[in-house]
Amino acid sequence: MNHSKDEFEPFEYSYYDNSDWYSNNAEPTEPPKGVVSPCDPTADNRIFHVCMLSFSLVVVLILAVLTRKHKFCGGFARGSSSIFSAANFLDQTQTKGPIVAVFGLLFSKLSVLVVAPDPLPFSKDTPGDLKEYMKILAIFYYPVLFYPLLVCCTLQHKAGYVFGTLLSSSHLAVQVWQTFDCPKTPEIYAYYALLASLPQLGCFAYLSVQFPLLFLKGPETDEDLDSRYYTNYVKLLLKRKASTASSSTTDKPKLSERILEVAKSYIYIPEKVFRLPLKLAVSAFVALVAMYHTALLLVVLVVPTLHIVRAGIDENIAFLLLGFGVVLSDDRMEVVDIVTFYTWLLEVCYLSAMTLSCLVSLFMLMRSMVLHRSNLRGLYKGDVYSVYNSQKTIRPSKAGIVCWMGLTGYQAAVVCVGMAIQTVVFFICFLFLVFMIIIPIFYGRNVIAFTIAGAAWPGWVTLTLVTLLQHVTAKFAFIKKEAGTRDLNNRESLFLLTYLLFLVNTVVGLIVAIWRMVITALYNIVHLGRVDVSLLHRTAEAYDPAYRYYAHSLKVEVSQSHPVMKAFCGLLLDMMVEGGRAGQIIRDAEEACSSAPAGLREEGPQKETSRRRIRARWQLLYTLVNNPSLLGSRKHFQTQQAPEAVPNGTPTCSAKKGGEKEAVKTPAAPAQPTETPTTQDKTD
């Protein structure tokens, strides 16, 4: 009896008895499969950024002292001579590579900040309520961190090249160290941090190679106004163009030639005589980096999830589909295979859509660069209607300055949004193509589209025959050719057929309206990543904010960096600065005149001066005819006429009359003495 009582005595379990946890046989807990634990690199990020920020500050101070010693007298210097003006964005002749790389670094950092758990490197385990504030601080911190790299490149000082090599090499070494130390990170995808750091590593590697090359090459003395680029541009304008045969222009190009021309219009080929402005070059590279980061985010946000879903499909999926009334097969294993195959098709469609979006964005970027060059050339020549829908004055404005400053950021943001929308739309199109057309044809499933089309085949046949009838009768019955001209024929039959086919054409118009909406949507989606093309009508393009920013920024570029204007400014500075090329030519001419015989000294200088004056005026007239946008920059136009009187360098009729009246009222200027003809030459 007692034995049975002890046998059925309940076992007392203590919930708080954790003695087994501390036994020597306990095994360590392993993280679940597929979960990446946080990793702390041996090269601490906080210490590295504190050291690099301090070193960057010291470098900037040293460069400030060095540049202060090497400033020209009178405060005049060509190029950048201050650490507070590190890059001249209106100079088309400077080295663009390092500046472009620095901007690529900044955008790469911004792309990583979007999903980073710690936006600032000085803080770890940032609370959620402070993360947004940290992101705002990080947006201003990284431009300050990378600013010394920009200063070291553009100051054109050998000490700057040495410091730039040290800074870029240090960033590259620590970045590679941290990447190899912790290749996997827990955010989004295991290798997202590694893949996202590739543009940064590429930019740092390029700077690490470029700075030593610049040090060996030495500071360049042929930038901006000292460069021959602007004079070569003017020589190309003054060069007589070869006349082409009239027969070649009248011949209709072949189909292969037209296809080749279209392909060439989407391929940007650099030209030696024409260079893109620095601002547009930076915008193009940043847009390319934006494509990479957007494509990376689109892949890592969707594809790993599809892999997990496909790996978790089992026999229970048949019961889940049965609850929604979907019966794919009576065999549950066959249902598993079908669902797994459909999931794989989803992944293929998504990757295809993303790849197509990347290719479209890349082609649109190259087309934009070709159009940038075409628009700049047109505006240099005064053709404002190539960019604007009305007559505009090419001069800086408040809106133009704001748009010019933010053009690079706008371009990158528009490319990111455009790629995301393109991927979604292309994914839907691929889904319809695969599941509604390809699978029904090869597997006999999901024949809904074919069932609807088959039920409405009489209507489709009727619409097709009616459309064909109208085209055939229009070609053979209602058009007659007499004496090389065309005229209407059989007008009674034409009027009768127009009345009879009114209702049918209404149905055709409905299809045309749907097709118009589809074409318009696809066109706008494809061109959504471009700021140089307006998505609105020509008369409403001012309401397109992206195109408006682009058009206003071109005003600043053209008015401040016109190649012909800079060529003339360079010639004037060469005359003013002792030792210039033009000044040396003038001094040689004066020495030749002084060494002439006494009888020729009186008439020779005056004749030579008048010849040079006439030649200079004819060259000035020819230049202004080919570049009317420069007319508004001349001194007498700025002082005598109102700003509204010179739209794009072309004076209006009222302005001309006003100028004539002022010329009549103004007394004649006294004649210049014959002793100073060269001063009048320089002014002209």
C-alpha positions in Angstrom: 0.0 0.0 0.0 2.8 2.4 0.9 4.7 1.3 -2.1 1.9 2.2 -4.4 1.5 5.6 -2.7 5.2 6.4 -3.3 4.9 5.2 -6.8 2.2 7.7 -7.7 3.8 10.6 -5.9 3.8 13.6 -8.2 7.1 15.1 -9.4 7.7 18.7 -8.1 9.3 20.9 -10.7 10.7 24.3 -9.8 10.5 26.8 -12.5 13.3 28.9 -11.0 15.7 26.0 -10.6 18.4 26.9 -13.1 21.1 24.6 -11.7 21.4 22.7 -15.1 22.3 25.9 -16.8 25.6 26.1 -15.0 26.6 22.5 -15.4 29.9 21.7 -17.1 28.1 19.7 -19.8 26.0 22.6 -21.1 26.6 23.6 -24.7 26.8 27.2 -25.8 23.7 28.6 -27.6 24.1 29.0 -31.3 22.3 31.7 -33.2 19.6 30.5 -35.6 20.6 29.6 -39.1 20.7 32.6 -41.4 20.9 35.2 -38.6 24.2 37.2 -38.6 25.4 38.3 -35.2 26.7 41.9 -34.8 30.4 42.2 -35.5 32.8 44.8 -34.1 36.0 45.3 -36.3 39.3 45.4 -34.6 39.9 48.8 -36.1 37.5 50.8 -34.0 35.4 53.2 -36.1 35.2 55.8 -33.4 38.9 56.1 -32.8 39.6 56.1 -36.5 37.2 59.0 -37.2 38.5 61.0 -34.3 42.1 60.6 -35.6 41.1 61.3 -39.2 39.1 64.4 -38.3 42.0 65.8 -36.3 44.5 65.0 -39.0 42.2 66.6 -41.6 41.9 69.8 -39.5 45.7 70.0 -39.3 46.1 69.5 -43.0 43.6 72.3 -43.8 45.5 74.7 -41.5 48.9 73.8 -43.0 47.5 74.3 -46.5 45.9 77.6 -45.5 49.3 78.9 -44.3 51.0 77.6 -47.5 48.5 79.1 -49.9 48.6 82.5 -48.0 52.4 82.7 -48.8 51.9 81.9 -52.5 49.1 84.4 -53.3 49.8 86.8 -56.1 50.2 90.4 -55.5 47.1 92.6 -55.6 44.9 89.7 -54.6 44.7 88.3 -58.2 45.3 84.7 -58.9 44.2 82.3 -61.6 42.5 79.2 -60.3 41.8 78.4 -56.7 44.1 80.0 -54.1 42.0 79.6 -51.0 40.9 76.7 -48.9 37.4 78.2 -48.7 37.1 78.0 -52.5 38.5 74.6 -53.2 36.8 73.8 -56.5 36.0 76.2 -59.3 32.8 74.6 -60.7 32.7 77.1 -63.6 36.1 76.0 -65.0 36.0 73.6 -67.8 39.7 72.9 -68.1 40.6 71.7 -64.6 41.2 68.0 -63.7 37.8 66.6 -63.0 38.6 63.1 -61.8 39.5 63.7 -58.1 36.5 66.2 -57.7 34.1 63.7 -59.2 35.5 60.9 -56.9 34.9 63.1 -53.8 31.3 63.6 -54.8 30.9 59.9 -55.4 32.2 59.3 -51.9 29.7 61.7 -50.4 26.7 60.1 -52.2 27.9 56.6 -51.3 28.0 57.6 -47.6 24.5 59.1 -47.9 23.2 55.8 -49.4 24.6 53.8 -46.6 23.2 56.2 -44.0 19.6 55.3 -45.0 19.8 51.8 -43.5 22.7 52.2 -41.1 22.0 51.4 -37.4 24.5 54.0 -36.3 24.5 57.0 -38.7 27.3 58.8 -36.9 30.5 56.8 -36.2 31.0 58.4 -32.8 27.9 56.7 -31.3 27.1 53.0 -30.9 23.6 51.5 -30.3 21.9 54.7 -31.2 18.4 54.9 -29.7 15.5 54.9 -32.1 14.2 58.4 -31.1 17.7 59.9 -31.7 18.5 58.1 -35.0 16.8 60.7 -37.2 18.7 63.5 -35.6 22.0 61.6 -36.0 21.2 61.2 -39.7 20.8 64.9 -40.0 24.2 65.5 -38.3 25.8 62.8 -40.4 24.6 64.6 -43.6 26.8 67.6 -42.5 29.6 65.6 -41.0 30.8 63.6 -44.0 31.2 66.6 -46.3 33.4 68.2 -43.6 35.4 64.9 -43.3 36.1 64.6 -47.1 36.6 68.4 -47.7 40.4 68.2 -47.2 40.5 65.7 -50.1 38.9 68.3 -52.3 41.3 71.0 -51.1 44.4 68.9 -51.6 43.4 68.3 -55.2 42.4 71.8 -56.4 45.0 74.0 -54.6 47.7 72.7 -57.0 50.4 72.5 -54.4 52.8 69.6 -54.0 52.3 69.6 -50.2 48.6 69.2 -50.9 49.2 66.2 -53.1 51.3 64.6 -50.4 48.6 65.2 -47.8 45.9 64.0 -50.2 47.8 60.7 -50.7 48.1 60.2 -46.9 44.4 60.9 -46.4 43.0 58.8 -49.2 45.4 55.9 -48.4 44.5 56.0 -44.7 40.8 55.9 -45.6 41.3 53.1 -48.1 43.4 51.0 -45.7 41.0 51.2 -42.8 38.0 50.6 -45.0 39.6 47.4 -46.5 40.6 46.3 -43.0 37.1 46.7 -41.6 35.6 45.0 -44.6 37.7 41.9 -44.4 37.4 41.9 -40.6 33.6 41.9 -40.7 32.3 40.9 -44.2 28.8 40.1 -42.8 26.5 42.5 -41.1 23.0 42.0 -39.6 21.3 44.9 -41.4 19.0 43.9 -44.4 21.3 41.4 -46.0 24.5 39.7 -44.8 26.7 41.1 -47.5 25.0 44.4 -48.0 27.6 46.5 -46.2 30.3 44.8 -48.2 28.6 45.4 -51.5 27.6 49.0 -50.6 31.3 49.8 -49.7 32.5 48.9 -53.2 32.0 52.4 -54.7 33.7 54.0 -51.7 36.7 51.6 -52.1 36.9 52.4 -55.8 36.9 56.2 -55.2 39.5 55.9 -52.4 41.7 53.7 -54.6 41.4 56.2 -57.5 42.4 59.1 -55.2 45.3 57.1 -53.8 46.6 56.6 -57.3 45.7 60.1 -58.7 47.4 62.1 -56.0 50.9 60.6 -56.5 50.5 61.1 -60.2 49.6 64.7 -59.7 52.6 65.1 -57.4 55.0 63.7 -60.1 53.4 65.7 -62.8 53.5 68.9 -60.8 51.0 71.8 -60.6 49.3 72.6 -63.9 49.8 76.1 -65.2 47.5 75.8 -68.2 44.1 75.8 -66.5 41.2 78.1 -66.9 42.2 81.3 -68.6 45.8 80.0 -69.2 44.5 77.0 -71.1 44.6 76.8 -74.9 41.2 75.0 -74.8 39.3 78.3 -75.2 41.5 79.6 -78.0 41.1 76.3 -79.8 37.4 76.6 -79.4 37.4 80.1 -81.0 39.7 78.8 -83.8 37.2 76.1 -84.5 34.4 78.6 -84.8 36.5 80.9 -87.1 37.5 77.9 -89.3 35.8 77.8 -92.6 33.6 74.8 -92.9 33.8 72.6 -96.0 30.8 72.8 -98.3 28.9 69.6 -98.8 27.4 68.5 -102.1 23.7 69.3 -102.5 23.0 65.8 -103.9 24.2 64.1 -100.6 21.7 66.2 -98.6 18.7 65.4 -100.9 19.3 61.6 -100.9 17.1 59.8 -98.5 19.2 57.9 -95.9 19.0 54.1 -95.9 17.4 52.2 -93.0 20.7 50.9 -91.8 22.1 54.5 -91.7 19.1 55.7 -89.8 19.5 52.9 -87.2 23.2 53.7 -86.9 22.4 57.4 -86.3 19.9 56.5 -83.6 22.4 54.3 -81.9 25.1 57.0 -82.1 22.7 59.5 -80.5 22.7 57.3 -77.3 26.5 56.9 -77.1 28.5 59.8 -75.6 31.8 60.2 -77.3 34.1 62.9 -75.8 35.4 65.6 -78.1 38.7 67.3 -77.8 37.4 70.8 -78.7 34.4 70.6 -76.4 34.3 69.6 -72.8 31.4 69.2 -70.5 31.3 71.6 -67.5 32.4 70.2 -64.2 29.0 70.5 -62.7 27.4 68.3 -65.4 30.3 65.8 -65.2 29.9 65.4 -61.5 26.1 65.0 -61.9 26.7 62.2 -64.5 29.0 60.3 -62.2 26.8 60.7 -59.1 23.9 59.5 -61.1 25.9 56.4 -62.0 26.7 55.7 -58.4 23.0 56.3 -57.6 22.1 53.6 -60.1 24.4 51.1 -58.4 23.1 51.8 -54.9 19.4 51.8 -56.0 19.9 48.5 -57.8 21.6 47.0 -54.8 18.8 48.0 -52.5 16.2 46.7 -54.9 17.9 43.3 -55.0 18.7 42.8 -51.3 15.2 43.9 -50.2 13.3 41.3 -52.3 15.5 38.5 -53.6 16.6 37.1 -50.1 13.0 37.2 -49.0 11.9 35.1 -52.1 14.7 32.6 -51.3 13.4 32.2 -47.8 9.8 31.8 -49.0 10.8 29.2 -51.6 12.8 27.2 -49.1 9.9 27.1 -46.6 7.3 25.7 -49.1 6.0 22.3 -48.0 2.9 20.1 -48.2 0.9 22.5 -46.1 0.8 25.0 -49.0 -1.9 22.8 -50.6 -4.2 23.2 -47.6 -3.5 27.0 -47.6 -4.5 27.3 -51.3 -7.5 25.1 -50.7 -8.8 27.6 -48.1 -8.9 30.2 -50.9 -10.6 27.9 -53.3 -7.4 27.3 -55.4 -6.8 23.7 -56.4 -3.7 23.3 -58.5 -3.6 19.5 -58.3 -4.8 16.5 -56.3 -1.3 15.5 -55.5 0.2 17.6 -52.7 3.8 17.0 -53.8 2.8 18.3 -57.3 1.3 21.4 -55.7 4.6 22.0 -53.9 6.5 21.7 -57.1 4.1 24.0 -58.9 4.3 26.7 -56.2 8.1 26.4 -56.0 8.3 26.8 -59.8 6.0 29.9 -59.7 8.1 31.4 -56.9 11.2 30.9 -59.0 9.4 32.6 -61.9 8.6 35.6 -59.6 12.3 35.9 -58.9 13.2 35.7 -62.5 10.7 38.3 -63.5 11.9 40.7 -60.7 15.5 40.3 -61.6 14.7 40.8 -65.3 12.7 44.0 -64.5 15.5 45.3 -62.3 18.1 44.6 -65.0 16.0 46.2 -67.7 15.6 49.3 -65.4 19.4 49.5 -65.0 20.0 49.3 -68.7 17.3 51.9 -69.5 18.7 54.3 -66.9 22.2 53.8 -68.3 21.1 54.6 -71.8 19.1 57.6 -70.6 22.1 58.9 -68.8 24.3 58.6 -71.9 21.6 60.3 -74.0 21.4 63.1 -71.4 25.2 63.7 -71.8 24.8 63.9 -75.5 21.9 66.4 -75.1 23.8 68.4 -72.6 26.5 69.0 -75.2 23.9 69.9 -77.8 22.1 72.3 -75.5 25.3 74.1 -74.5 26.4 74.5 -78.0 23.0 75.9 -79.0 23.0 78.4 -76.1 26.6 79.4 -76.8 25.4 80.4 -80.3 22.3 82.1 -79.0 19.7 79.5 -79.9 17.6 79.7 -76.8 14.7 77.9 -78.4 16.6 74.6 -78.2 16.1 74.7 -74.4 13.4 77.2 -73.7 10.0 77.7 -75.2 10.3 81.4 -75.3 12.9 84.1 -75.6 15.0 84.2 -72.4 17.8 86.4 -71.1 20.9 84.3 -70.5 22.1 85.8 -67.3 22.3 84.7 -63.6 19.3 85.0 -61.4 18.2 84.0 -57.9 16.3 81.0 -59.2 19.2 80.1 -61.5 21.8 80.2 -58.7 19.6 77.9 -56.5 19.0 75.5 -59.3 22.7 75.4 -60.3 23.7 74.7 -56.8 21.4 71.7 -56.4 21.5 70.2 -59.9 23.7 67.3 -58.9 21.6 66.3 -55.9 18.4 66.7 -58.0 19.8 64.5 -60.7 20.8 61.7 -58.2 17.4 61.8 -56.5 15.4 61.7 -59.8 17.5 58.7 -61.0 16.8 56.8 -57.8 13.1 57.4 -57.9 12.9 56.7 -61.6 14.7 53.4 -61.2 12.4 52.2 -58.4 9.2 53.1 -60.4 10.6 51.5 -63.6 11.4 48.3 -61.7 7.9 48.0 -60.4 6.3 48.8 -63.8 8.6 46.4 -65.7 8.0 43.7 -63.0 4.2 44.0 -63.6 4.7 43.8 -67.4 6.9 40.7 -67.0 4.4 39.0 -64.7 1.6 39.5 -67.2 3.8 38.2 -70.1 4.9 35.1 -68.2 1.8 34.1 -66.3 -0.8 35.2 -68.9 0.9 34.4 -72.1 3.9 32.1 -71.9 2.7 29.6 -69.2 -0.7 29.2 -70.9 1.0 28.4 -74.2 3.5 25.9 -72.8 1.7 24.4 -69.9 -2.0 25.0 -70.6 -2.6 26.7 -67.3 -4.0 30.2 -66.5 -5.7 30.6 -69.9 -7.9 33.5 -68.6 -6.5 36.0 -71.1 -6.9 33.7 -74.0 -10.5 32.8 -72.9 -11.5 36.5 -72.8 -9.8 37.2 -76.1 -11.5 34.1 -77.6 -14.9 35.1 -76.4 -14.6 38.5 -78.0 -13.0 37.4 -81.3 -16.0 38.6 -83.5 -15.5 42.1 -82.2 -11.7 42.0 -82.8 -12.2 40.7 -86.3 -14.7 43.3 -87.1 -12.5 46.2 -85.9 -9.5 44.8 -87.8 -11.5 44.4 -91.1 -13.0 47.9 -90.8 -9.6 49.5 -90.1 -8.1 47.6 -93.0 -11.0 48.7 -95.3 -10.5 52.3 -94.5 -6.7 52.1 -95.3 -7.3 50.2 -98.5 -10.0 52.5 -99.8 -8.0 55.6 -98.8 -5.1 54.4 -100.9 -6.9 53.0 -104.0 -10.3 54.7 -104.2 -10.2 58.1 -102.5 -6.8 59.5 -103.7 -6.0 60.3 -107.3 -2.7 61.5 -108.8 -2.7 63.9 -111.7 0.2 65.9 -113.0 2.3 65.1 -109.9 -0.3 66.3 -107.5 -2.8 64.5 -105.2 -6.4 65.2 -104.8 -9.6 63.6 -103.4 -11.6 61.2 -105.6 -15.0 59.6 -105.3 -16.2 62.2 -102.8 -19.8 60.8 -102.6 -18.5 57.3 -101.6 -16.1 58.9 -99.1 -18.9 60.8 -97.4 -21.1 57.8 -97.3 -18.4 55.5 -95.8 -17.6 58.2 -93.2 -21.2 58.1 -92.0 -21.6 54.3 -92.0 -18.4 53.7 -90.1 -19.0 56.4 -87.4 -20.0 53.9 -84.6 -17.3 51.5 -85.5 -14.7 54.3 -85.4 -16.0 55.2 -81.9 -15.1 51.8 -80.7 -11.7 52.0 -82.4 -11.2 55.4 -80.8 -11.7 53.8 -77.4 -8.9 51.3 -78.1 -6.7 54.1 -79.4 -7.4 56.1 -76.2 -6.3 53.2 -74.0 -3.2 52.6 -76.2 -2.4 56.4 -75.9 -2.5 56.2 -72.2 -0.2 53.2 -72.1 2.3 54.7 -74.5 2.3 58.0 -72.5 2.8 56.2 -69.2 5.6 54.1 -70.5 7.3 57.1 -72.1 7.2 59.1 -68.9 8.3 56.2 -66.8 11.3 55.5 -69.1 12.3 59.2 -69.1 11.5 59.8 -65.5 15.2 59.7 -64.5 16.2 62.5 -66.9 16.1 66.2 -65.9 17.1 67.4 -69.4 13.7 66.3 -70.9 10.4 67.7 -69.8 7.6 65.2 -69.2 5.0 67.9 -70.0 4.1 69.7 -73.1 6.3 72.4 -74.5 4.0 75.1 -73.4 3.7 73.7 -69.9 7.4 72.7 -69.3 7.7 75.4 -66.7 5.6 73.3 -64.4 8.0 70.4 -64.6 10.3 71.1 -61.5 13.2 68.8 -62.6 13.4 70.3 -66.1 13.0 73.8 -64.7 16.0 73.3 -62.4 18.0 72.0 -65.4 17.1 74.9 -67.6 17.8 77.6 -65.0 21.2 76.0 -64.2 22.2 76.2 -67.8 21.7 80.0 -67.6 24.5 80.2 -65.0 26.8 77.9 -66.9 26.5 79.7 -70.2 26.7 83.2 -68.8 29.7 82.5 -66.6 31.7 80.0 -68.6 31.2 80.9 -72.2 34.4 79.6 -74.1 34.6 82.6 -76.4 34.2 85.1 -73.5 37.0 83.3 -71.5 39.2 83.2 -74.6 39.0 87.0 -74.9 39.5 87.4 -71.1 42.6 85.3 -71.4 44.0 87.4 -74.2 43.3 90.6 -72.2 45.0 89.2 -69.1 48.0 88.1 -71.3 48.3 91.7 -72.4 48.1 93.0 -68.8 50.4 90.4 -67.1 54.0 90.9 -68.0 55.4 88.0 -70.0 52.1 87.0 -71.6 52.0 85.6 -75.1 49.9 88.5 -76.5 51.9 91.0 -74.6 55.1 89.6 -76.0 53.7 89.8 -79.6 52.8 93.5 -79.1 56.3 94.3 -77.6 58.0 92.6 -80.6 55.9 94.7 -82.9 56.8 97.9 -81.1 60.5 97.0 -81.1 60.3 96.3 -84.9 58.7 99.7 -85.4 61.3 101.4 -83.3 64.1 99.8 -85.3 62.7 101.0 -88.6 64.3 103.9 -90.6 63.4 107.4 -89.5 61.3 108.0 -92.6 59.1 105.0 -92.0 58.6 105.6 -88.3 56.0 108.3 -88.9 53.6 106.4 -91.2 54.5 102.8 -90.3 53.1 102.6 -86.8 49.9 104.4 -87.7 49.2 102.1 -90.7 50.0 99.0 -88.7 47.8 100.2 -85.8 44.9 101.0 -88.1 45.2 97.6 -89.8 45.2 95.8 -86.4 42.3 97.9 -85.3 40.3 97.0 -88.4 41.2 93.3 -88.2 40.2 93.2 -84.5 36.9 94.9 -85.2 36.0 92.5 -88.0 37.0 89.5 -85.8 34.8 91.0 -83.0 31.9 91.4 -85.4 32.2 87.8 -86.6 32.4 86.5 -83.1 29.3 88.4 -82.0 27.4 87.2 -85.0 28.1 83.6 -84.2 27.7 84.1 -80.4 24.9 86.7 -79.9 24.6 85.7 -76.2 27.9 87.6 -75.6 26.4 90.9 -76.9 24.7 91.6 -73.6 28.1 91.3 -71.8 29.7 94.3 -73.6 30.2 97.4 -71.5 28.3 99.9 -73.6 25.2 97.6 -73.7 25.3 97.2 -69.9 25.6 100.9 -69.3 23.2 102.4 -71.9 20.4 99.9 -72.1 17.9 98.5 -69.6 18.2 94.9 -68.6 14.9 94.0 -70.3 16.1 95.6 -73.6 18.6 92.9 -74.4 16.9 89.5 -74.4 19.7 87.0 -74.9 22.1 89.6 -76.3 19.6 90.8 -79.1 18.4 94.4 -78.6 14.8 95.1 -79.3 13.6 97.8 -81.6 12.8 100.2 -78.7 16.2 99.7 -77.3 17.8 100.5 -80.7 15.7 103.7 -81.0 16.6 104.7 -77.4 20.3 104.1 -78.1 20.1 106.3 -81.3 18.4 109.1 -79.4 21.1 109.0 -76.7 23.8 108.9 -79.4 22.3 112.1 -80.9 22.1 113.9 -77.6 25.6 112.9 -76.5 28.3 115.2 -77.9 31.1 113.8 -80.0 34.1 112.6 -78.0 37.3 114.3 -78.6 39.8 112.7 -80.9 42.4 110.5 -79.3 46.0 111.6 -79.6 48.1 109.7 -82.1 50.7 108.9 -79.4 48.5 106.3 -77.7 47.0 104.1 -80.4 47.7 100.8 -78.7 45.5 101.7 -75.7 42.5 102.1 -78.1 43.4 98.8 -79.7 43.3 96.9 -76.5 40.0 98.5 -75.6 38.4 97.4 -78.9 
